[in-house]
Amino acid sequence: MDSTVTLSGTRAAGSAALAGPLAVPAAAASFGYTDDGADYVVDTGAALVFKVSKTTGDLTSLVHRGVEYQGYGGKNSHIESGLGSSTVRISQSGATILVSVTHGTLKHYYAARSGENNVYLWTHKADASVSATRYILRVGAGLFLNDEPDSYTYTTSTVEASDVFAEPDGQTRSKHYSRLRVMDYDHVGWASGGVGLWMVRSNHEKASGGPFYRSLLRHQSADGGGLYEILYYGQNQTEEQRFGLQGPYVIAFTDGGAPSSALFSRNLTTPWADSLGISGYVGASGRGRVAGVGITGRDPAYPYTVGLANSAAQYWGPARASDGWFSIAGVLPGTYTLTVHKSELAVYSTQVTVSAGATTTLNSIAVPSSNDPSNARAVWRVNDWTGTPSGFKNADLMTYAHPSDVRAAPWTGNVVIGSGSETSSFPCYLWKDVNSGLLVYFRLTAAQAAAAHTLRIGVTTAYANGRPQVVVNDTWTSPVPSPPAQPTTRSLTNGSYRGNNHTFTYSVPASAWLTDTGRYNVLRINVVSGSGAAAYLSAGTAIDALDLLD
């Protein structure tokens, strides 16, 4: 059976996607619900009938055009691994049916609209007393075929832990390998035989990690597949967990096409949900907007993203390439840190206050030249400063493969400045147990060798406190730098380089350089740490850029 896979539709946090094939008008003569004793049975009046357990709030059945899509391995679809005993109620108000699930302080909702092939979901997590980090839609085996690198197949060959696997050809698979950042997709799912099944994400205003965060999206294995909406994910997390309402996120059936973006009003609101009594729900009238007339001092070679964040919520939006104009709507009232990112590198920040029903308009933002490390004069530079390892050896592959993958170029090998291949030959990651001691060869003029210089090494994240210590010409060794704050979980092996960008600086004295201009100076980069395990789980770090300042 042929099958297609779609992960697409970039949008800012706070925007929404849906409509088109999501909301095909249909006679709704059968719209309504029944009680079969164990479940509430909801008929949308279109081609979708679903069931919700009256005791657990699990989604126990998802039938579209007479075909059951729910379930693999005897498991239901649900919050986390299932809430267990819960209070479940159902009500109908005009063209909307709402199923409300209460489990301790957590509230979860399913909604159906007359004539639509969609299930709308919201989850309100008030505190840490209930584990609710995801909703997983479990899809039966054989309905959709997929062997994309961001999915996985169980094999007997486990590369790492119990969630990274090796195929017989040496390629690696894991549910962690999503390729995409949150800002890169609207929906994930599959299409085959004239049917598309999608998970349309929420705006993630109560999630954590910002626009560049990567987490689980979907997986496939022999017994079925899963589509995720991640509410909070601890892997390689840079922020504390936020609490409150997340949604709507949507389980959507189409005629095979991808969901479009016309159904919802922007952001976390949709008018028909305003009066449903969903816990934590704030309608459009209770939200504001931030707009900027432009951003100067940008590097036109890179996209810029503007983010808003405080302890309660997060949002983001793209800056227009021509002038840096941006607009972020649907923002909850409050004071936020506004951050301007060149690619993924923060180059400017300020505070903004948002009020309900109002637009906070900002004058043109001027990014100071000194805020972008790329603007500093350098004797030499390897890669540009973007807050990512993009351009380095194996960088693209590492968002959807394990470092041991057969497709990875050798992690070892030295670098020669002036060769023209400095960046492509420099590995994106360095580990204490794998390629520590990398050598960088470069020449200096007599005037350059007569002066002290500052060496900078930018990193995007680290594992087990791995950080670079440098040796110049085997005569001068830098002090061991203190480790910056970084996520404590796996990162370099589960598809993410995103952490807290940090720049290490080393003041190299003139006495360290060779005075013979015909000879190469040699920079050795060691990874140091007393933590970590072995091989690719030894202490390591992801590299953004490095340069020797003039």
Kinemage of the C-alpha trace (Angstrom):
@kinemage 1
@onewidth
@group {chain A} dominant
@subgroup {mainchain}
@vectorlist {calphas} color= white
{ca met a 1} P 0.000 0.000 0.000
{ca asp a 2} L 1.459 3.350 -1.002
{ca ser a 3} L 1.616 5.907 1.750
{ca thr a 4} L 2.690 9.513 2.092
{ca val a 5} L 3.963 11.315 5.143
{ca thr a 6} L 3.614 15.020 5.814
{ca leu a 7} L 5.156 17.229 8.468
{ca ser a 8} L 4.748 20.762 7.273
{ca gly a 9} L 3.150 24.181 7.456
{ca thr a 10} L 5.406 26.564 9.373
{ca arg a 11} L 3.560 28.961 11.620
{ca ala a 12} L 4.235 31.104 14.633
{ca ala a 13} L 3.280 29.945 18.097
{ca gly a 14} L -0.091 31.327 18.795
{ca ser a 15} L -1.396 30.634 15.311
{ca ala a 16} L -3.554 27.730 14.293
{ca ala a 17} L -4.112 25.411 11.411
{ca leu a 18} L -7.172 23.674 10.121
{ca ala a 19} L -10.138 23.755 7.757
{ca gly a 20} L -10.379 22.866 4.101
{ca pro a 21} L -10.674 19.100 4.165
{ca leu a 22} L -10.879 19.191 7.957
{ca ala a 23} L -14.339 20.670 7.962
{ca val a 24} L -16.256 19.290 5.028
{ca pro a 25} L -19.892 20.393 5.342
{ca ala a 26} L -22.157 17.440 5.742
{ca ala a 27} L -25.693 16.653 6.742
{ca ala a 28} L -25.585 16.046 10.480
{ca ala a 29} L -28.677 13.935 10.927
{ca ser a 30} L -26.788 11.478 13.130
{ca phe a 31} L -24.886 14.081 15.135
{ca gly a 32} L -25.130 13.274 18.827
{ca tyr a 33} L -23.951 10.862 21.494
{ca thr a 34} L -25.024 7.685 23.202
{ca asp a 35} L -23.928 5.703 26.248
{ca asp a 36} L -23.070 2.065 25.610
{ca gly a 37} L -22.360 1.361 29.265
{ca ala a 38} L -18.566 1.429 29.089
{ca asp a 39} L -18.047 4.415 26.791
{ca tyr a 40} L -19.622 7.589 25.563
{ca val a 41} L -20.106 7.161 21.811
{ca val a 42} L -19.895 10.396 19.825
{ca asp a 43} L -21.118 10.582 16.222
{ca thr a 44} L -19.947 13.769 14.517
{ca gly a 45} L -22.585 13.486 11.824
{ca ala a 46} L -19.847 13.326 9.188
{ca ala a 47} L -17.790 10.159 8.698
{ca leu a 48} L -16.344 9.915 12.212
{ca val a 49} L -17.529 8.094 15.324
{ca phe a 50} L -15.335 7.947 18.427
{ca lys a 51} L -15.627 6.536 21.917
{ca val a 52} L -14.328 7.805 25.245
{ca ser a 53} L -14.115 5.549 28.291
{ca lys a 54} L -16.526 6.592 31.044
{ca thr a 55} L -14.062 5.479 33.732
{ca thr a 56} L -10.626 6.565 32.445
{ca gly a 57} L -11.166 9.220 29.772
{ca asp a 58} L -9.166 7.148 27.277
{ca leu a 59} L -10.053 7.310 23.589
{ca thr a 60} L -11.072 3.698 23.024
{ca ser a 61} L -12.306 3.831 19.425
{ca leu a 62} L -11.796 6.071 16.376
{ca val a 63} L -13.834 4.902 13.394
{ca his a 64} L -13.673 6.844 10.133
{ca arg a 65} L -15.693 5.674 7.123
{ca gly a 66} L -16.298 2.410 8.932
{ca val a 67} L -12.587 1.701 9.548
{ca glu a 68} L -11.191 1.482 13.091
{ca tyr a 69} L -7.989 3.490 13.389
{ca gln a 70} L -7.537 3.508 17.156
{ca gly a 71} L -5.216 1.191 18.956
{ca tyr a 72} L -2.120 -0.909 18.802
{ca gly a 73} L -0.772 -3.409 21.265
{ca gly a 74} L -4.108 -3.499 23.036
{ca lys a 75} L -3.623 0.081 24.215
{ca asn a 76} L -5.961 3.043 24.051
{ca ser a 77} L -5.117 6.603 23.064
{ca his a 78} L -4.714 8.853 26.072
{ca ile a 79} L -2.858 11.377 28.149
{ca glu a 80} L 0.625 10.124 29.091
{ca ser a 81} L 0.314 6.367 29.683
{ca gly a 82} L -3.316 6.664 30.719
{ca leu a 83} L -4.813 8.537 33.643
{ca gly a 84} L -6.606 5.623 35.254
{ca ser a 85} L -9.749 6.152 37.310
{ca ser a 86} L -11.264 9.519 36.402
{ca thr a 87} L -14.553 11.379 36.490
{ca val a 88} L -15.928 11.623 32.951
{ca arg a 89} L -18.926 13.698 31.892
{ca ile a 90} L -20.520 14.552 28.550
{ca ser a 91} L -22.739 17.395 27.422
{ca gln a 92} L -24.131 18.823 24.208
{ca ser a 93} L -24.609 22.485 23.398
{ca gly a 94} L -26.026 23.089 19.950
{ca ala a 95} L -23.484 21.946 17.372
{ca thr a 96} L -20.841 20.979 19.958
{ca ile a 97} L -20.419 17.886 22.126
{ca leu a 98} L -17.914 18.151 24.995
{ca val a 99} L -16.480 15.259 26.993
{ca ser a 100} L -14.829 16.420 30.241
{ca val a 101} L -12.319 14.241 32.097
{ca thr a 102} L -11.141 15.058 35.636
{ca his a 103} L -8.271 13.229 37.287
{ca gly a 104} L -7.087 14.933 40.458
{ca thr a 105} L -6.021 18.455 39.498
{ca leu a 106} L -5.823 17.580 35.799
{ca lys a 107} L -8.688 18.266 33.409
{ca his a 108} L -8.832 16.958 29.859
{ca tyr a 109} L -11.422 17.605 27.163
{ca tyr a 110} L -12.618 16.103 23.865
{ca ala a 111} L -14.947 18.106 21.646
{ca ala a 112} L -16.825 17.275 18.453
{ca arg a 113} L -18.495 19.661 16.024
{ca ser a 114} L -21.477 18.717 13.943
{ca gly a 115} L -20.481 17.688 10.423
{ca glu a 116} L -16.704 17.644 11.022
{ca asn a 117} L -14.237 14.753 10.929
{ca asn a 118} L -12.203 16.166 13.829
{ca val a 119} L -11.684 15.567 17.532
{ca tyr a 120} L -10.631 18.718 19.378
{ca leu a 121} L -8.607 18.240 22.552
{ca trp a 122} L -7.536 20.452 25.448
{ca thr a 123} L -5.505 19.510 28.511
{ca his a 124} L -5.296 21.627 31.657
{ca lys a 125} L -2.464 20.720 33.997
{ca ala a 126} L -2.602 22.814 37.171
{ca asp a 127} L 0.493 21.490 38.944
{ca ala a 128} L 3.042 18.686 39.042
{ca ser a 129} L 0.854 16.297 41.029
{ca val a 130} L -0.310 14.567 37.842
{ca ser a 131} L 2.037 13.380 35.130
{ca ala a 132} L 0.733 14.680 31.804
{ca thr a 133} L 3.474 15.370 29.333
{ca arg a 134} L 1.855 14.170 26.121
{ca tyr a 135} L -1.225 12.967 24.354
{ca ile a 136} L -0.548 9.928 22.207
{ca leu a 137} L -2.893 8.795 19.452
{ca arg a 138} L -2.264 5.088 18.949
{ca val a 139} L -2.950 3.981 15.386
{ca gly a 140} L -3.472 0.376 14.375
{ca ala a 141} L -0.954 -1.641 12.370
{ca gly a 142} L -1.105 -1.792 8.585
{ca leu a 143} L -3.182 1.319 8.045
{ca phe a 144} L -0.288 3.545 7.028
{ca leu a 145} L 3.184 2.538 5.921
{ca asn a 146} L 6.147 4.690 6.804
{ca asp a 147} L 9.893 4.293 6.986
{ca glu a 148} L 10.929 7.894 7.344
{ca pro a 149} L 14.013 8.604 9.480
{ca asp a 150} L 11.929 10.183 12.198
{ca ser a 151} L 10.113 6.922 12.889
{ca tyr a 152} L 11.413 3.674 14.223
{ca thr a 153} L 11.009 -0.066 13.974
{ca tyr a 154} L 11.688 -2.348 16.891
{ca thr a 155} L 14.627 -4.624 16.196
{ca thr a 156} L 16.794 -6.860 18.309
{ca ser a 157} L 19.664 -4.409 17.892
{ca thr a 158} L 19.472 -1.696 20.531
{ca val a 159} L 21.986 1.085 20.074
{ca glu a 160} L 21.230 3.055 23.208
{ca ala a 161} L 18.912 2.663 26.184
{ca ser a 162} L 15.648 1.068 25.019
{ca asp a 163} L 14.641 3.681 22.480
{ca val a 164} L 17.351 3.884 19.805
{ca phe a 165} L 17.583 1.005 17.354
{ca ala a 166} L 19.769 -0.098 14.445
{ca glu a 167} L 18.436 -1.473 11.206
{ca pro a 168} L 20.376 -4.308 9.537
{ca asp a 169} L 21.951 -1.812 7.130
{ca gly a 170} L 23.401 0.219 10.005
{ca gln a 171} L 20.913 3.087 9.877
{ca thr a 172} L 19.440 4.106 13.202
{ca arg a 173} L 15.835 4.753 14.218
{ca ser a 174} L 14.227 6.315 17.260
{ca lys a 175} L 10.974 7.991 18.184
{ca his a 176} L 13.161 10.923 19.262
{ca tyr a 177} L 14.364 11.663 15.734
{ca ser a 178} L 11.830 14.246 14.609
{ca arg a 179} L 14.060 16.402 12.352
{ca leu a 180} L 11.793 19.353 13.099
{ca arg a 181} L 11.683 22.160 15.627
{ca val a 182} L 8.317 23.172 17.074
{ca met a 183} L 8.232 26.246 14.839
{ca asp a 184} L 8.705 24.100 11.724
{ca tyr a 185} L 5.425 22.195 11.693
{ca asp a 186} L 1.687 22.621 12.073
{ca his a 187} L 0.717 18.989 11.869
{ca val a 188} L 2.140 15.480 11.644
{ca gly a 189} L 0.573 12.347 10.271
{ca trp a 190} L 0.036 10.006 7.366
{ca ala a 191} L -2.077 9.658 4.241
{ca ser a 192} L -2.947 6.563 2.235
{ca gly a 193} L -5.820 5.329 0.099
{ca gly a 194} L -7.672 8.648 0.105
{ca val a 195} L -7.542 9.070 3.876
{ca gly a 196} L -5.300 11.368 5.884
{ca leu a 197} L -4.929 11.115 9.641
{ca trp a 198} L -3.210 14.048 11.354
{ca met a 199} L -2.344 15.444 14.723
{ca val a 200} L -2.593 19.237 14.428
{ca arg a 201} L -0.525 20.847 17.142
{ca ser a 202} L -1.648 23.533 19.559
{ca asn a 203} L 0.163 26.846 19.855
{ca his a 204} L 2.313 25.450 22.725
{ca glu a 205} L 1.850 28.583 24.809
{ca lys a 206} L 2.036 26.504 27.993
{ca ala a 207} L 4.762 24.173 26.749
{ca ser a 208} L 8.468 24.854 27.339
{ca gly a 209} L 11.641 25.131 25.319
{ca gly a 210} L 10.752 27.884 22.861
{ca pro a 211} L 10.455 27.860 19.068
{ca phe a 212} L 13.589 25.803 18.408
{ca tyr a 213} L 12.723 22.917 20.704
{ca arg a 214} L 12.558 19.358 19.357
{ca ser a 215} L 10.499 16.544 20.818
{ca leu a 216} L 8.552 13.426 19.884
{ca leu a 217} L 6.236 13.794 16.903
{ca arg a 218} L 5.353 10.297 15.729
{ca his a 219} L 6.633 6.790 15.360
{ca gln a 220} L 5.865 3.603 13.488
{ca ser a 221} L 6.664 0.017 14.317
{ca ala a 222} L 5.390 -3.394 13.342
{ca asp a 223} L 2.430 -3.217 15.721
{ca gly a 224} L 1.225 0.241 14.739
{ca gly a 225} L 2.034 3.907 15.017
{ca gly a 226} L 1.719 6.889 17.296
{ca leu a 227} L 1.067 10.586 16.774
{ca tyr a 228} L 2.044 12.875 19.642
{ca glu a 229} L 1.113 16.241 21.029
{ca ile a 230} L 3.830 16.973 23.563
{ca leu a 231} L 2.576 19.077 26.457
{ca tyr a 232} L 5.894 19.080 28.307
{ca tyr a 233} L 8.999 17.115 27.434
{ca gly a 234} L 11.944 16.754 29.788
{ca gln a 235} L 14.560 15.582 27.281
{ca asn a 236} L 17.119 18.348 26.691
{ca gln a 237} L 14.749 20.862 28.240
{ca thr a 238} L 16.015 24.413 28.844
{ca glu a 239} L 13.058 25.752 30.824
{ca glu a 240} L 10.918 24.926 33.813
{ca gln a 241} L 7.551 23.352 33.190
{ca arg a 242} L 4.661 25.739 32.624
{ca phe a 243} L 1.171 24.965 33.867
{ca gly a 244} L -2.262 25.801 32.505
{ca leu a 245} L -4.421 24.971 29.514
{ca gln a 246} L -2.926 23.578 26.321
{ca gly a 247} L -5.047 23.297 23.215
{ca pro a 248} L -6.892 22.943 21.092
{ca tyr a 249} L -4.845 20.283 19.412
{ca val a 250} L -6.781 18.223 16.928
{ca ile a 251} L -7.083 14.677 15.661
{ca ala a 252} L -8.138 15.336 12.079
{ca phe a 253} L -9.240 13.089 9.237
{ca thr a 254} L -9.095 14.357 5.651
{ca asp a 255} L -9.620 12.951 2.187
{ca gly a 256} L -5.861 12.440 1.957
{ca gly a 257} L -4.786 16.063 1.775
{ca ala a 258} L -3.045 17.930 4.537
{ca pro a 259} L -5.128 20.064 6.888
{ca ser a 260} L -5.375 23.716 5.928
{ca ser a 261} L -5.447 26.785 8.150
{ca ala a 262} L -8.795 28.532 7.783
{ca leu a 263} L -10.986 26.975 10.457
{ca phe a 264} L -9.722 28.437 13.719
{ca ser a 265} L -9.417 32.036 14.667
{ca arg a 266} L -5.768 32.687 15.443
{ca asn a 267} L -4.098 31.257 18.495
{ca leu a 268} L -5.528 29.270 21.361
{ca thr a 269} L -9.097 30.407 20.833
{ca thr a 270} L -11.996 29.479 18.615
{ca pro a 271} L -15.335 31.269 19.125
{ca trp a 272} L -17.530 28.205 19.470
{ca ala a 273} L -15.415 27.074 22.457
{ca asp a 274} L -15.758 30.352 24.354
{ca ser a 275} L -18.833 29.267 26.307
{ca leu a 276} L -17.935 25.624 26.976
{ca gly a 277} L -16.505 26.214 30.455
{ca ile a 278} L -13.084 24.728 29.703
{ca ser a 279} L -10.753 25.244 32.673
{ca gly a 280} L -8.145 27.925 32.000
{ca tyr a 281} L -9.652 28.957 28.684
{ca val a 282} L -9.054 32.582 27.673
{ca gly a 283} L -10.918 33.843 24.621
{ca ala a 284} L -9.637 36.241 22.013
{ca ser a 285} L -10.985 39.275 23.861
{ca gly a 286} L -8.791 38.429 26.836
{ca arg a 287} L -5.585 38.434 24.802
{ca gly a 288} L -3.304 41.043 23.268
{ca arg a 289} L -0.741 41.449 20.539
{ca val a 290} L 2.872 42.599 20.166
{ca ala a 291} L 3.933 44.212 16.894
{ca gly a 292} L 7.291 45.611 15.831
{ca val a 293} L 7.751 48.002 12.920
{ca gly a 294} L 11.137 46.512 12.062
{ca ile a 295} L 14.555 45.272 13.139
{ca thr a 296} L 17.770 46.895 11.967
{ca gly a 297} L 21.271 45.472 12.262
{ca arg a 298} L 20.186 42.110 10.880
{ca asp a 299} L 22.344 39.824 8.768
{ca pro a 300} L 20.273 39.235 5.603
{ca ala a 301} L 21.799 35.789 5.177
{ca tyr a 302} L 19.733 34.440 8.084
{ca pro a 303} L 16.105 34.292 9.200
{ca tyr a 304} L 15.212 36.117 12.400
{ca thr a 305} L 12.678 34.958 14.967
{ca val a 306} L 11.143 37.023 17.748
{ca gly a 307} L 10.172 35.200 20.925
{ca leu a 308} L 8.138 36.171 23.979
{ca ala a 309} L 8.499 34.260 27.221
{ca asn a 310} L 7.775 34.446 30.916
{ca ser a 311} L 7.126 31.810 33.560
{ca ala a 312} L 3.498 31.447 32.473
{ca ala a 313} L 3.583 31.403 28.656
{ca gln a 314} L 5.665 31.469 25.486
{ca tyr a 315} L 5.063 32.721 21.932
{ca trp a 316} L 7.064 33.450 18.824
{ca gly a 317} L 6.845 34.718 15.287
{ca pro a 318} L 9.078 35.322 12.256
{ca ala a 319} L 10.579 38.693 11.450
{ca arg a 320} L 9.917 39.703 7.853
{ca ala a 321} L 13.023 39.267 5.727
{ca ser a 322} L 12.726 42.628 4.021
{ca asp a 323} L 12.590 44.869 7.091
{ca gly a 324} L 12.236 42.801 10.273
{ca trp a 325} L 8.541 43.615 10.810
{ca phe a 326} L 6.821 41.129 13.143
{ca ser a 327} L 3.476 40.542 14.802
{ca ile a 328} L 2.660 38.059 17.574
{ca ala a 329} L -1.037 37.783 18.395
{ca gly a 330} L -3.131 35.902 20.944
{ca val a 331} L -0.790 36.682 23.847
{ca leu a 332} L -1.994 36.364 27.426
{ca pro a 333} L -1.684 39.606 29.433
{ca gly a 334} L 1.590 39.999 31.293
{ca thr a 335} L 5.184 41.170 31.079
{ca tyr a 336} L 7.457 39.153 28.803
{ca thr a 337} L 11.079 39.001 27.811
{ca leu a 338} L 11.208 39.700 24.080
{ca thr a 339} L 14.204 38.057 22.395
{ca val a 340} L 15.407 38.538 18.832
{ca his a 341} L 17.170 35.481 17.397
{ca lys a 342} L 19.517 35.422 14.411
{ca ser a 343} L 18.806 31.890 13.302
{ca glu a 344} L 18.824 30.389 16.830
{ca leu a 345} L 21.280 32.789 18.467
{ca ala a 346} L 19.846 35.430 20.792
{ca val a 347} L 21.195 38.832 19.730
{ca tyr a 348} L 18.832 41.233 21.495
{ca ser a 349} L 16.353 41.246 24.376
{ca thr a 350} L 14.028 43.683 26.093
{ca gln a 351} L 10.865 43.657 28.205
{ca val a 352} L 7.346 44.177 26.859
{ca thr a 353} L 3.988 44.334 28.581
{ca val a 354} L 0.852 42.962 26.951
{ca ser a 355} L -2.696 43.967 27.851
{ca ala a 356} L -5.960 42.264 26.946
{ca gly a 357} L -7.603 43.643 23.829
{ca ala a 358} L -4.649 45.880 22.980
{ca thr a 359} L -1.613 45.934 20.702
{ca thr a 360} L 1.792 46.768 22.146
{ca thr a 361} L 3.569 48.505 19.277
{ca leu a 362} L 7.351 48.701 19.349
{ca asn a 363} L 9.491 51.166 17.460
{ca ser a 364} L 12.214 49.790 15.220
{ca ile a 365} L 14.580 47.550 17.184
{ca ala a 366} L 18.269 48.195 16.549
{ca val a 367} L 20.449 45.154 17.183
{ca pro a 368} L 23.848 46.498 18.334
{ca ser a 369} L 26.709 45.317 16.146
{ca ser a 370} L 28.535 44.012 19.223
{ca asn a 371} L 25.606 41.698 20.050
{ca asp a 372} L 26.326 39.529 17.005
{ca pro a 373} L 29.657 37.718 17.515
{ca ser a 374} L 29.989 37.364 13.737
{ca asn a 375} L 30.707 41.092 13.532
{ca ala a 376} L 33.926 40.870 15.537
{ca arg a 377} L 37.117 41.084 13.456
{ca ala a 378} L 38.842 37.721 13.381
{ca val a 379} L 42.158 36.313 12.210
{ca trp a 380} L 40.169 33.244 11.230
{ca arg a 381} L 36.721 31.848 11.873
{ca val a 382} L 35.240 28.379 11.449
{ca asn a 383} L 31.494 28.509 10.759
{ca asp a 384} L 29.298 31.506 11.385
{ca trp a 385} L 27.656 32.252 14.718
{ca thr a 386} L 24.031 31.122 14.450
{ca gly a 387} L 23.332 29.260 17.686
{ca thr a 388} L 23.345 25.990 15.728
{ca pro a 389} L 26.007 23.549 14.485
{ca ser a 390} L 24.607 23.827 10.956
{ca gly a 391} L 27.348 23.521 8.352
{ca phe a 392} L 29.629 21.394 10.487
{ca lys a 393} L 30.275 17.765 9.620
{ca asn a 394} L 27.259 15.509 10.332
{ca ala a 395} L 25.172 18.409 11.677
{ca asp a 396} L 22.092 17.848 9.517
{ca leu a 397} L 22.132 14.085 10.029
{ca met a 398} L 22.167 14.411 13.817
{ca thr a 399} L 18.587 15.683 13.942
{ca tyr a 400} L 17.335 12.295 12.749
{ca ala a 401} L 20.059 9.742 13.465
{ca his a 402} L 22.343 8.447 16.174
{ca pro a 403} L 26.041 9.392 15.952
{ca ser a 404} L 26.881 5.729 15.316
{ca asp a 405} L 24.689 5.680 12.192
{ca val a 406} L 26.384 4.251 9.107
{ca arg a 407} L 25.565 7.456 7.218
{ca ala a 408} L 27.720 9.579 9.534
{ca ala a 409} L 31.119 10.701 8.265
{ca pro a 410} L 34.039 9.810 10.562
{ca trp a 411} L 33.943 11.851 13.734
{ca thr a 412} L 37.714 12.163 13.798
{ca gly a 413} L 39.953 14.176 11.489
{ca asn a 414} L 41.859 17.412 11.785
{ca val a 415} L 41.098 20.868 10.383
{ca val a 416} L 43.321 23.178 8.354
{ca ile a 417} L 42.454 26.866 8.262
{ca gly a 418} L 42.640 28.166 4.708
{ca ser a 419} L 41.896 24.813 3.130
{ca gly a 420} L 38.389 25.857 2.106
{ca ser a 421} L 36.893 22.886 3.947
{ca glu a 422} L 37.328 24.115 7.505
{ca thr a 423} L 33.657 23.977 8.386
{ca ser a 424} L 32.653 20.812 6.546
{ca ser a 425} L 35.572 18.880 8.021
{ca phe a 426} L 34.986 20.063 11.592
{ca pro a 427} L 32.663 17.652 13.488
{ca cys a 428} L 29.510 19.201 14.874
{ca tyr a 429} L 29.907 17.316 18.151
{ca leu a 430} L 32.950 16.570 20.285
{ca trp a 431} L 33.034 13.807 22.905
{ca lys a 432} L 35.632 12.985 25.512
{ca asp a 433} L 35.628 9.321 24.469
{ca val a 434} L 35.277 9.715 20.695
{ca asn a 435} L 37.137 12.656 19.174
{ca ser a 436} L 38.579 14.744 21.973
{ca gly a 437} L 41.955 16.200 21.002
{ca leu a 438} L 40.820 17.553 17.631
{ca leu a 439} L 43.637 19.519 15.968
{ca val a 440} L 43.195 22.838 14.155
{ca tyr a 441} L 46.163 24.009 12.038
{ca phe a 442} L 46.613 27.676 11.130
{ca arg a 443} L 49.326 30.166 10.186
{ca leu a 444} L 49.867 33.647 11.608
{ca thr a 445} L 51.702 36.614 10.176
{ca ala a 446} L 54.627 38.018 12.114
{ca ala a 447} L 52.472 40.845 13.428
{ca gln a 448} L 49.711 38.468 14.500
{ca ala a 449} L 52.190 36.159 16.228
{ca ala a 450} L 53.596 39.079 18.179
{ca ala a 451} L 50.276 39.787 19.906
{ca ala a 452} L 47.984 38.087 22.372
{ca his a 453} L 44.635 36.973 20.986
{ca thr a 454} L 41.260 35.871 22.277
{ca leu a 455} L 40.024 32.466 21.135
{ca arg a 456} L 36.269 31.901 21.231
{ca ile a 457} L 34.423 28.586 21.058
{ca gly a 458} L 30.639 28.752 20.946
{ca val a 459} L 28.555 25.755 21.990
{ca thr a 460} L 24.824 25.096 21.733
{ca thr a 461} L 24.493 22.436 24.426
{ca ala a 462} L 26.536 19.894 26.341
{ca tyr a 463} L 26.114 16.447 27.848
{ca ala a 464} L 27.537 15.481 31.250
{ca asn a 465} L 29.223 18.893 31.648
{ca gly a 466} L 31.452 18.364 28.634
{ca arg a 467} L 33.329 21.562 27.758
{ca pro a 468} L 36.396 22.478 25.721
{ca gln a 469} L 39.858 23.004 27.153
{ca val a 470} L 42.472 24.135 24.630
{ca val a 471} L 46.199 23.595 24.167
{ca val a 472} L 48.286 25.778 21.805
{ca asn a 473} L 51.424 24.332 20.236
{ca asp a 474} L 51.779 21.944 23.181
{ca thr a 475} L 53.256 24.841 25.175
{ca trp a 476} L 50.246 26.716 26.535
{ca thr a 477} L 47.203 25.100 28.139
{ca ser a 478} L 44.078 26.999 29.092
{ca pro a 479} L 42.506 26.668 32.494
{ca val a 480} L 39.597 24.227 32.693
{ca pro a 481} L 36.483 26.382 32.209
{ca ser a 482} L 33.487 26.084 34.463
{ca pro a 483} L 30.539 24.284 32.880
{ca pro a 484} L 27.623 26.532 31.924
{ca ala a 485} L 24.071 25.597 32.821
{ca gln a 486} L 22.858 22.994 30.326
{ca pro a 487} L 20.135 20.324 30.239
{ca thr a 488} L 21.110 17.227 32.206
{ca thr a 489} L 19.451 14.630 29.974
{ca arg a 490} L 20.656 13.057 26.761
{ca ser a 491} L 20.831 15.449 23.857
{ca leu a 492} L 23.550 14.732 21.305
{ca thr a 493} L 22.299 11.188 20.768
{ca asn a 494} L 18.555 11.799 20.651
{ca gly a 495} L 18.313 14.247 17.802
{ca ser a 496} L 18.801 17.600 19.503
{ca tyr a 497} L 21.628 20.114 19.693
{ca arg a 498} L 19.387 22.693 21.379
{ca gly a 499} L 20.477 23.831 24.810
{ca asn a 500} L 21.712 27.084 26.291
{ca asn a 501} L 24.050 28.783 23.873
{ca his a 502} L 27.331 29.680 25.558
{ca thr a 503} L 30.631 31.173 24.449
{ca phe a 504} L 33.909 30.053 25.994
{ca thr a 505} L 36.723 32.598 25.728
{ca tyr a 506} L 40.435 31.918 26.134
{ca ser a 507} L 43.081 34.633 26.453
{ca val a 508} L 46.078 33.207 24.607
{ca pro a 509} L 49.366 35.048 25.302
{ca ala a 510} L 51.721 36.035 22.498
{ca ser a 511} L 54.314 33.639 23.894
{ca ala a 512} L 52.125 30.694 22.830
{ca trp a 513} L 52.418 31.419 19.075
{ca leu a 514} L 55.105 30.240 16.666
{ca thr a 515} L 57.165 33.121 15.322
{ca asp a 516} L 58.100 31.215 12.160
{ca thr a 517} L 55.377 32.321 9.755
{ca gly a 518} L 56.032 29.359 7.494
{ca arg a 519} L 54.918 26.852 10.116
{ca tyr a 520} L 51.452 25.940 11.278
{ca asn a 521} L 50.324 26.759 14.778
{ca val a 522} L 48.414 23.857 16.265
{ca leu a 523} L 45.307 24.249 18.423
{ca arg a 524} L 44.207 21.140 20.290
{ca ile a 525} L 40.621 21.048 21.566
{ca asn a 526} L 40.055 18.587 24.390
{ca val a 527} L 36.713 17.755 25.983
{ca val a 528} L 36.990 17.699 29.755
{ca ser a 529} L 34.578 16.539 32.425
{ca gly a 530} L 34.529 14.121 35.301
{ca ser a 531} L 31.061 12.923 34.350
{ca gly a 532} L 29.540 10.853 31.569
{ca ala a 533} L 29.753 7.238 30.515
{ca ala a 534} L 31.521 5.851 27.442
{ca ala a 535} L 31.597 6.443 23.692
{ca tyr a 536} L 28.720 8.661 22.537
{ca leu a 537} L 27.428 8.928 26.091
{ca ser a 538} L 30.714 10.274 27.350
{ca ala a 539} L 30.908 13.972 28.150
{ca gly a 540} L 30.339 15.939 24.984
{ca thr a 541} L 29.332 19.242 23.482
{ca ala a 542} L 27.804 20.650 20.278
{ca ile a 543} L 29.774 23.378 18.494
{ca asp a 544} L 28.294 26.598 17.096
{ca ala a 545} L 31.435 28.365 15.837
{ca leu a 546} L 35.031 29.121 16.813
{ca asp a 547} L 37.323 31.975 15.933
{ca leu a 548} L 40.575 33.711 16.806
{ca leu a 549} L 39.973 37.417 17.223
{ca asp a 550} L 42.204 39.998 15.609
